[in-house]
Amino acid sequence: SRQQNDRAYYSLPWPFRVAPKRDTCKLMADLQADSRFCIQTSVFLVDGAGRSYRGGSSLFVDYDPSNDNPKQRIQRGVTVDGSRGRVVVASGGFENLHCRLPVRVGLRVVLQIWWDCME
């Protein structure tokens, strides 16, 4: 029997075909990766919401103790579905913890830019 994530393997053309894996949402702030990443920009290059891919929404949550575990219900936050040309700009601090929800089918293509505000 195939699992739901196996469908992503069969929906992608070569050379993007990869073995399916469990996709998790790990909430983090960009400043955790690099102290210079104070602004994050995402430019969606393909349509989501079932057109080019299903799933893969960007989840942004407030820094609140109720949001510590993303496997539980998020109390304060917003999801952003990708649409070709949509631009999302957010600060990289703990006030904008974010992750990508699992992509179920298709290929999600996003250009991500991090802005250095140290200078």
Secondary structure by P-SEA (a helix, b strand, c coil): cccccccccccccccccccccbbbbbbbbcccccccccbbbbbbcccccccccccbbbbbbcccccccccccccccbbbbbbcccbbbbbbcccccccccccccbbbbbbbbbbbbccc
